[in-house]
Structure formats: C-alpha cells, structure tokens
Amino acid sequence: MRKYWLNVNFQTKICTLHTDDCPFIKNLKETKFIGVGRLKLHGGWLQFNSIDEAEKYFLSNLKDRKWILRRCLVCMKKSQFLEGYGITIKLDS
C-alpha cells in the first residue's frame, strides 16, 4: 500500500506532499532540527496513508496560519497544485 510523506517546513511555511517512492524522501534521516515521523524546531516529515489524510492534517493544523500546501512536482506530476490563502492554483504538466 502506498504511503505519503508531508514535508512540513516551519521556515518557509510550505508543506510539500510526496509519495513513498519519491527521490526526495530516499534515505530520510532525522537531524537536530528536522524530525522524521515527528516535528522538531525547523519542521519534519510526517507519514500518512492517503493524500486525503495528509490534506486533512494540513487543513486542521496549518491552513489558518497562512501556510501553503503543494504536491511534489517530481513524484506527483499528474495532480499538481498549490493551496494557500484559501485559493487553489492548478499547474500545467
């Protein structure tokens, strides 16, 4: 079953959703400031079972803080979007 990873970046206020086979999540390692499976000072990587579950997390925890949610342009090309400030922008492939 495919898993999804949400990269939560506190410094940029951008969350990026990735698939579990994305090159950006290969060899994920926790650092002093970035967590894996949890959030730390600069953010972290959170795992979800579905895109819907990740988006619900974003909407309930970060959207009101004027964060941006986007899908990775490498691993999720077919359904790219940016969401933030209450709007959705679709990108051409």
CYANA upper distance limits for C-alpha pairs under 8 A (distance plus 0.5 A):
  2 ARG  CA     19 THR  CA      7.76
  2 ARG  CA     20 ASP  CA      7.05
  2 ARG  CA     49 ASN  CA      7.58
  2 ARG  CA     50 SER  CA      8.31
  3 LYS  CA     19 THR  CA      6.76
  3 LYS  CA     20 ASP  CA      5.86
  3 LYS  CA     47 GLN  CA      7.34
  3 LYS  CA     48 PHE  CA      6.42
  3 LYS  CA     49 ASN  CA      5.47
  3 LYS  CA     50 SER  CA      7.01
  4 TYR  CA     17 LEU  CA      7.34
  4 TYR  CA     18 HIS  CA      6.13
  4 TYR  CA     19 THR  CA      5.10
  4 TYR  CA     20 ASP  CA      5.98
  4 TYR  CA     47 GLN  CA      6.16
  4 TYR  CA     48 PHE  CA      5.62
  4 TYR  CA     49 ASN  CA      6.66
  4 TYR  CA     50 SER  CA      6.76
  4 TYR  CA     51 ILE  CA      7.20
  4 TYR  CA     54 ALA  CA      8.13
  5 TRP  CA     17 LEU  CA      6.22
  5 TRP  CA     18 HIS  CA      5.58
  5 TRP  CA     19 THR  CA      6.68
  5 TRP  CA     20 ASP  CA      7.08
  5 TRP  CA     25 ILE  CA      8.47
  5 TRP  CA     45 TRP  CA      6.72
  5 TRP  CA     46 LEU  CA      5.98
  5 TRP  CA     47 GLN  CA      5.01
  5 TRP  CA     48 PHE  CA      6.68
  5 TRP  CA     54 ALA  CA      8.47
  6 LEU  CA     15 CYS  CA      6.85
  6 LEU  CA     16 THR  CA      6.09
  6 LEU  CA     17 LEU  CA      5.00
  6 LEU  CA     18 HIS  CA      6.79
  6 LEU  CA     45 TRP  CA      6.03
  6 LEU  CA     46 LEU  CA      5.62
  6 LEU  CA     47 GLN  CA      6.87
  6 LEU  CA     48 PHE  CA      8.17
  6 LEU  CA     54 ALA  CA      7.32
  7 ASN  CA     15 CYS  CA      5.85
  7 ASN  CA     16 THR  CA      5.61
  7 ASN  CA     17 LEU  CA      6.87
  7 ASN  CA     18 HIS  CA      8.27
  7 ASN  CA     43 GLY  CA      8.07
  7 ASN  CA     44 GLY  CA      6.34
  7 ASN  CA     45 TRP  CA      5.09
  7 ASN  CA     46 LEU  CA      7.09
  8 VAL  CA     13 LYS  CA      8.07
  8 VAL  CA     14 ILE  CA      6.99
  8 VAL  CA     15 CYS  CA      5.11
  8 VAL  CA     16 THR  CA      7.37
  8 VAL  CA     39 LEU  CA      8.24
  8 VAL  CA     43 GLY  CA      5.63
  8 VAL  CA     44 GLY  CA      5.82
  8 VAL  CA     45 TRP  CA      6.72
  8 VAL  CA     46 LEU  CA      8.14
  9 ASN  CA     13 LYS  CA      6.16
  9 ASN  CA     14 ILE  CA      6.10
  9 ASN  CA     15 CYS  CA      6.60
  9 ASN  CA     42 HIS  CA      6.66
  9 ASN  CA     43 GLY  CA      5.31
  9 ASN  CA     44 GLY  CA      7.22
 10 PHE  CA     14 ILE  CA      7.81
 10 PHE  CA     41 LEU  CA      8.19
 10 PHE  CA     42 HIS  CA      5.66
 10 PHE  CA     43 GLY  CA      5.70
 11 GLN  CA     42 HIS  CA      6.76
 11 GLN  CA     43 GLY  CA      8.42
 13 LYS  CA     66 LYS  CA      8.25
 13 LYS  CA     67 TRP  CA      5.49
 13 LYS  CA     68 ILE  CA      6.95
 14 ILE  CA     67 TRP  CA      6.26
 14 ILE  CA     68 ILE  CA      5.27
 14 ILE  CA     69 LEU  CA      6.51
 14 ILE  CA     70 ARG  CA      8.07
 15 CYS  CA     67 TRP  CA      7.95
 15 CYS  CA     68 ILE  CA      6.61
 15 CYS  CA     69 LEU  CA      5.32
 15 CYS  CA     70 ARG  CA      6.77
 16 THR  CA     69 LEU  CA      6.48
 16 THR  CA     70 ARG  CA      5.44
 16 THR  CA     71 ARG  CA      5.91
 16 THR  CA     72 CYS  CA      6.47
 17 LEU  CA     51 ILE  CA      8.47
 17 LEU  CA     54 ALA  CA      8.23
 17 LEU  CA     69 LEU  CA      8.13
 17 LEU  CA     70 ARG  CA      6.76
 17 LEU  CA     71 ARG  CA      5.18
 17 LEU  CA     72 CYS  CA      6.25
 18 HIS  CA     22 CYS  CA      6.76
 18 HIS  CA     24 PHE  CA      8.46
 18 HIS  CA     25 ILE  CA      8.21
 18 HIS  CA     71 ARG  CA      7.01
 18 HIS  CA     72 CYS  CA      6.01
 18 HIS  CA     75 CYS  CA      6.93
 18 HIS  CA     76 MET  CA      7.52
 19 THR  CA     75 CYS  CA      6.80
 19 THR  CA     76 MET  CA      7.74
 20 ASP  CA     25 ILE  CA      7.52
 21 ASP  CA     25 ILE  CA      7.88
 21 ASP  CA     26 LYS  CA      7.94
 21 ASP  CA     75 CYS  CA      8.13
 22 CYS  CA     26 LYS  CA      7.36
 22 CYS  CA     74 VAL  CA      7.79
 22 CYS  CA     75 CYS  CA      5.86
 23 PRO  CA     75 CYS  CA      8.40
 28 LEU  CA     36 VAL  CA      7.70
 29 LYS  CA     35 GLY  CA      8.39
 29 LYS  CA     36 VAL  CA      7.24
 30 GLU  CA     34 ILE  CA      6.33
 30 GLU  CA     35 GLY  CA      5.38
 30 GLU  CA     36 VAL  CA      5.81
 31 THR  CA     35 GLY  CA      6.89
 32 LYS  CA     40 LYS  CA      8.46
 33 PHE  CA     40 LYS  CA      6.03
 33 PHE  CA     41 LEU  CA      5.56
 33 PHE  CA     42 HIS  CA      5.79
 33 PHE  CA     43 GLY  CA      7.63
 34 ILE  CA     39 LEU  CA      7.18
 34 ILE  CA     40 LYS  CA      5.80
 34 ILE  CA     41 LEU  CA      7.15
 34 ILE  CA     42 HIS  CA      6.07
 34 ILE  CA     43 GLY  CA      5.74
 34 ILE  CA     44 GLY  CA      5.17
 34 ILE  CA     45 TRP  CA      8.18
 35 GLY  CA     39 LEU  CA      5.60
 35 GLY  CA     40 LYS  CA      5.85
 35 GLY  CA     43 GLY  CA      7.05
 35 GLY  CA     44 GLY  CA      4.76
 35 GLY  CA     45 TRP  CA      6.63
 36 VAL  CA     44 GLY  CA      6.13
 36 VAL  CA     45 TRP  CA      5.27
 36 VAL  CA     46 LEU  CA      6.97
 37 GLY  CA     44 GLY  CA      7.69
 37 GLY  CA     45 TRP  CA      6.16
 37 GLY  CA     46 LEU  CA      5.24
 37 GLY  CA     47 GLN  CA      6.81
 38 ARG  CA     44 GLY  CA      6.53
 38 ARG  CA     45 TRP  CA      7.05
 38 ARG  CA     46 LEU  CA      6.62
 39 LEU  CA     43 GLY  CA      5.39
 39 LEU  CA     44 GLY  CA      5.13
 39 LEU  CA     45 TRP  CA      7.59
 39 LEU  CA     46 LEU  CA      8.21
 40 LYS  CA     44 GLY  CA      6.71
 48 PHE  CA     53 GLU  CA      6.73
 48 PHE  CA     54 ALA  CA      6.30
 49 ASN  CA     53 GLU  CA      7.22
 49 ASN  CA     54 ALA  CA      8.45
 50 SER  CA     54 ALA  CA      7.00
 51 ILE  CA     55 GLU  CA      6.64
 52 ASP  CA     56 LYS  CA      6.57
 53 GLU  CA     57 TYR  CA      6.81
 54 ALA  CA     58 PHE  CA      6.86
 55 GLU  CA     59 LEU  CA      6.61
 56 LYS  CA     60 SER  CA      6.57
 57 TYR  CA     61 ASN  CA      6.42
 57 TYR  CA     62 LEU  CA      8.33
 58 PHE  CA     62 LEU  CA      5.66
 58 PHE  CA     63 LYS  CA      6.62
 58 PHE  CA     69 LEU  CA      7.84
 59 LEU  CA     63 LYS  CA      5.50
 59 LEU  CA     64 ASP  CA      8.12
 62 LEU  CA     66 LYS  CA      7.66
 62 LEU  CA     67 TRP  CA      6.44
 63 LYS  CA     67 TRP  CA      5.88
 63 LYS  CA     68 ILE  CA      7.79
 63 LYS  CA     84 GLY  CA      7.31
 63 LYS  CA     85 TYR  CA      7.98
 66 LYS  CA     84 GLY  CA      6.83
 66 LYS  CA     85 TYR  CA      6.06
 67 TRP  CA     84 GLY  CA      6.34
 67 TRP  CA     85 TYR  CA      7.79
 68 ILE  CA     82 LEU  CA      7.24
 68 ILE  CA     83 GLU  CA      5.93
 68 ILE  CA     84 GLY  CA      4.82
 68 ILE  CA     85 TYR  CA      7.89
 69 LEU  CA     82 LEU  CA      6.23
 69 LEU  CA     83 GLU  CA      5.46
 69 LEU  CA     84 GLY  CA      6.74
 70 ARG  CA     80 GLN  CA      7.76
 70 ARG  CA     81 PHE  CA      6.03
 70 ARG  CA     82 LEU  CA      4.90
 70 ARG  CA     83 GLU  CA      6.66
 71 ARG  CA     76 MET  CA      6.71
 71 ARG  CA     79 SER  CA      8.05
 71 ARG  CA     80 GLN  CA      6.05
 71 ARG  CA     81 PHE  CA      6.50
 71 ARG  CA     82 LEU  CA      7.55
 72 CYS  CA     76 MET  CA      5.99
 72 CYS  CA     77 LYS  CA      7.80
 72 CYS  CA     80 GLN  CA      7.79
 73 LEU  CA     77 LYS  CA      5.83
 73 LEU  CA     80 GLN  CA      7.11
 76 MET  CA     80 GLN  CA      6.93
 77 LYS  CA     93 SER  CA      7.07
 78 LYS  CA     93 SER  CA      7.55
 80 GLN  CA     90 LYS  CA      6.85
 80 GLN  CA     91 LEU  CA      6.43
 80 GLN  CA     92 ASP  CA      8.42
 80 GLN  CA     93 SER  CA      8.38
 81 PHE  CA     88 THR  CA      7.25
 81 PHE  CA     89 ILE  CA      6.19
 81 PHE  CA     90 LYS  CA      5.34
 81 PHE  CA     91 LEU  CA      6.60
 82 LEU  CA     88 THR  CA      6.31
 82 LEU  CA     89 ILE  CA      5.84
 82 LEU  CA     90 LYS  CA      7.33
 83 GLU  CA     87 ILE  CA      6.25
 83 GLU  CA     88 THR  CA      5.11
 83 GLU  CA     89 ILE  CA      7.02
 84 GLY  CA     88 THR  CA      7.36
